[in-house]
């Protein structure tokens, strides 16, 4: 079987599944490149190249996994975020394009030529912490996650991108492990779990059945983590420090209420004009936390 024949057959298999139909061609091609270990230019220039038995078996196995709705990123083991390649496994949430808006907002607000102390809460694959470290060369970053398995992946990604010397990876329930450093952070950044548990059945199977639930769900309203994190962040930040949070669809009003005693609260829309990032500054003279 040659590359073209294998691709056509795989597209037909994937397109027969209503959940996969929209991305069948893209998925089949990406998995073919992965299974055959070839660049896309080879597929385009030499579609009649024969697959050897090992490549054909690997391709059939990857298509079978995709037909079970396993995410492409877990099958290939990597995903691009902010122009960087990150290792991903089922231990970590797959970085989303929406989270690039969070990183962009933080980079637009923080100086690149000054020492900074930053915490990334719920670091997962380390995508946020590592990207910030590479763009803020004087920043010292604490990357926290409750999952030891996630932290191991984040550490590997930091090593790959030569950022490990400026990132501390800590196993912690939100900011608990940073209590001794209260009032010392210039910025706290987080893409926390924010999906309401009642919305579980509305999610695509590739999300619902494969990505870590602790990185997705946050109680009946999706706000449980924000209710804990925002007061903790206020304690950890310096007066005038920045809090930057990714938020879910329809959560702007609730998040604004949780940040009502903060200063200069604002929201950044994603490309669909959905409020996706909440930004707030700890007041210089903090109001007592309720």
N, C-alpha and C positions, 0 to 999 in steps of 0.2 A: 504494500500500500504506500502511495506517495503522499507528500504533504497536502496537496490539494484534496485528494480523496479522503484523507483522514479528517481534514477540516470540514468538508461538506457533510460527512457522516455525523460528526460531533455536533455541528450546528443543528442538524435535523433532530437529534436526540434532545438537546437542550430546549429547542423551540417548542417541543411537544409538551413541555411543562409550563402551564400558565404563569407560574411564579418566576420562571427564568426566561420566558420568551423575549422580553424586551432587551435583554443583554446577551442573548444566545451567541451571536456572531462574535462580539467582543470577548466573551468568556472563552469560547472555543479557541479563538486565536491565541489569547494569553496563555492558556493551558498547553497549547501545542508548542509554543515557544519555550515554555518551562520544561515540558517533558522531553523535547528534543534537544534542549540546551542550545538553541540557535537564536540569533538576532532577527528582528522582523525583516530586515533587508534581505536575508537569505530566503525567507518564505516568499517574499514578493518577487525576487529575482529567479528563484529556482523551485517553483511549486511542484515540479515533477521529481524532485529528489525523493528517493525511497527512504522510508523509515526503517531502521534496523529493528530486529525483534524486541530488543530491550526498550527502545524508544516507543514502539507501538504499545507494548504492555504498560509502560508508565503512563502513556496518554489515555489509554482505556481506563486505567485506575483513577486518574485525576478526573475524568469525565464522570465516572461512577460516583466519586465523592461530591462533585458539584451537583449531580442529580439528587443527592441527599440534602442539598441546600447548604452544604458546607461553604463558608465564604472563600472566595478566590485567595484572599490574603493568607488564610491559614493553610491552604493547599500549597501555595508557593513559598510561604514562610517570610514574606516581606511586603512592605507597603511604603509608598512615597508620601512624605509629608514636608511641606515647605521646601521642596527641592532636595530633600535628603531621603536616603533609603534606610528604613527601620525594620529590624527583625520583629515579627509578630507571631505569637502563638495563642492558643485558646486561653492562656493565662492573662492576656491583656486585651483591653478594648482596642479595636482597630481605629487608628486616628482618622478623624473625619475632616473634610474640607472646611466645615464650619469652624473647627477649632483653629484653623489658620487665621481667621478673623480675630480671635482672641490674642494670638501671638502678635499679629500685626498691630493691634491696638496698644499692647504693652510696649512694643518697640517704638511706637510713635510717641509715647509719653515719657519713657525713661531715657536719661542721658547715656550715650555710649562711651563717654570719656571720663567717667567717674566711678569710683568703687561703689558697688551696690550689694545689698544682701537681700536675696529673693528666696521665697519658698514656693514650690510647686506641689499642691496638695492633690493626692490621687494620681501620681505620676504615670502609672501604667507602663507603657513601653518606654517612657522617658522622653517622648517626642517634644513636649513643651519645654521641659528643663534643658534638654540638649540643644534645641534650636535657640533658646534664649542665651545659653552659654556661648554659642558660636557667634552670636550677633552682639553680645554685650561682653567684650573681652575682659572687663574689670569686675564682672559680677561673680559673687560667691553664692552658689545655689544649693539649697536643701530640697531634695526631692523625696517626698513621703508617700507611702502607700501602705495599706493594711495587709496587702498580700506579699508574702516573701517570694512567691513564684514570679509575680510581676516585677519586683525589684531586681531579681536575677536577670530578667530580660532587659530591663532598663540599664543595668550595669554593663551588660554586653554591648548594648547600643552606644553607651557613652564611650566605652573602650574603642569601638569601631570608628567613632567620629572624633577621637582624641580630645574628648571633653571631660574625662573622668577626674582630672586633677582639680577641677573647680566645682564638682558636684558631690554633695554628700547624699548617699542613699540611706534612708531611715525607714524602718518598719514602724508605722504609727497609725493609730486611729485618728484621722484628721490631724490636728495640730498638737495632740497631747504630748508628743515627744519633744516639742519645742518650748514647753513651759519655762524652762530655765532661761530661755532667750527672749522672754516677753519684752515687747517694746523696742526691739532692735532691727526689725525688718523694714526695708524700704518699699517692698512690694510683695504681695501674696497673690498668686495666680492659681486658678483651679478650673478644670473641666470636671465637675463632680457628677455623680449619678443624679439624673433629674427626670427620669421617666416614671410616671405614675404606675403603680402595680396594677391598677385597674385597666391600663392600656396594654397589658402584656399581649393579649390575643390579637391586637391590631398590628403588631410588629411583623415584619417579614420573617419567615422561618430562619433565614440565615443569621438574623440578629437574635431572635428569641431563643433559638435552640442551640446556639453555639457560643455567643459572646458571654463573658462572665457576668452573671446577674448582679453581683455586688457592684459592678461598674456601670450598671444600667438603671436599676430601680431604686427609688427613694420614697417608699411609702405610698399611701393612697393618693396623695396629691402631687407627688414628685418633689416636694419641698423639704422633706425631712433633713437632708444633708445641709441645705442652705440655712435652716433654722439653727443648726449646731455650729456650722462653719463661720457664719458671719460674726457672731459674738467672739468666737475664738480668734478670728483674724484681727478684730479690733484690738484685742489684748496684745497680740503678737507684733502688730505694726508700730512703727514710730509715729508720733504725731505728724500728720501730713503725708503718711504712707499710702500707697495705692493698693486697692483691692480690685482685682479683675476676675470676673466669673463668666464662664459660658452658661447660658440659660436655655431652657426649652421653649418650644412654641407655646405662646399664650401665657407665659409666666412673668411678663414684664411688670404688670401691676402688683403682683404678689411680692416680687423681688424689690420693687420700689418701696413697698411698705416695710419690708425687713431692713431697708437701708435708710429709713426716714431720718435718722439722727446723724447720718454721715454727711459729708460735704461734697458738693459738685457731682451729684449722682447723674450719670448719663448712660445712654444705651447706644450700641452700634448695631446696625442692621446687616444681615447677610445679603447675598446677591438677589435673593427673592424678596428683599425688603422686610424680612422677619427680624425683630429684635433678637440678637443672638449673644451679645456681650454686654454685661453690666459693669460699669466702672464707677468707683466711689473712692473718696479720700477720707482717711481718718482725720477728724477735726484736730486742730492744734491744741485746743482746750477741750478734751473729751467730755462728753455728757456721760453721766453714769450709765453703765450698761444695765438694761432691764432684765 
